[in-house]
Amino acid sequence: MKPFACKCLFLLPIILFVDYLVLVAFGTTSCIFGAADQFYCNAYCPISLAIIGASLVFFIWMVTRDNKKKNCEPKESH
C-alpha cells in the first residue's frame, strides 16, 4: 500500500478521533464548571474550529513533507 493511502486511511481518522476526545473533554469540563448556554456559541465553537483546522493543517503538512522529500531526491540513472 502506498504511504499516502496509509496516511489517509490511518493517520487522518486517528487525528480526528483525538480531536473528538479533546472536544468532549473540553465540553464536559465546561459543563461541570457551570458554563452557560452562551458559552457554547461564543467560545466552544471557535475553539473547536481552531482545533480541527490546526489538525487538518498538520495532516496536510505531514503528507506534503514526505512527498516533497521523495520528489526532491535525485533519481539514479542506470
N, C-alpha and C positions, 0 to 999 in steps of 0.2 A: 504494500500500500504506500502511496506517495506521502511524503511528510506533510504536504498541505492538507490532504484529505484527513490524515490523522489529527492534525490540529483542529480542523473544523469539526470532526466527529467527537473528539475527546476533550480538547482544551476549552473550547468555547462553552460547552454545557457545564463544565466544572466551574468556570469563571462566573457564569450566570447563576449557578446554584449557590455559590459563595455570596454573591450579591444578594440573592434572595434571603439567605440566612442572616446577613448583616442587617438588611432592612426589616426583617421580622424582629430581630433583637432590638433594633432601634425603636420600632413602633411599640413593642411590648413594654420596653423600659419607659418610654414617654407616657404610655397609658398608666403604668404603675405609679409614676410620679404626678399624675393628675393633669396631664395636658388637655387643654380644651379642644373642642372640635375645630376651632380656627387654626390651631397649631398645624393640623394636617394640610391645610391649604397654604399656609404661609411658610412653613419650614420643611415639613416632611416631603412634599412633592419636589421642590427644588433640590433638596439634598439627595433624594433618590435618583433624580435625573442626572445629577452630577456624578454620583457613584456609578451608575450604569454607563454613562458616557465615558468616564475615565477607564472603565473596564474594557469597553469596546475599542478605545484608542490604544490601550495596552495590547489587546489581541491583534489589532492591525499592525502595531509595531513589531510584535513577535513574528508574524507571518512575513512582513516585508524585510525584516532583518535577515532572516535565513535566505530568502530569495535574493537579496542583494549580495550576500556572501557568495552564493552559487553563481550568480551572473557576473561577478567581478573577478572571479578566479580565472587565470589564464588557462585556456584549454590546450591539452597536449596534442601535438600533431604527430602522427605516426609515419 
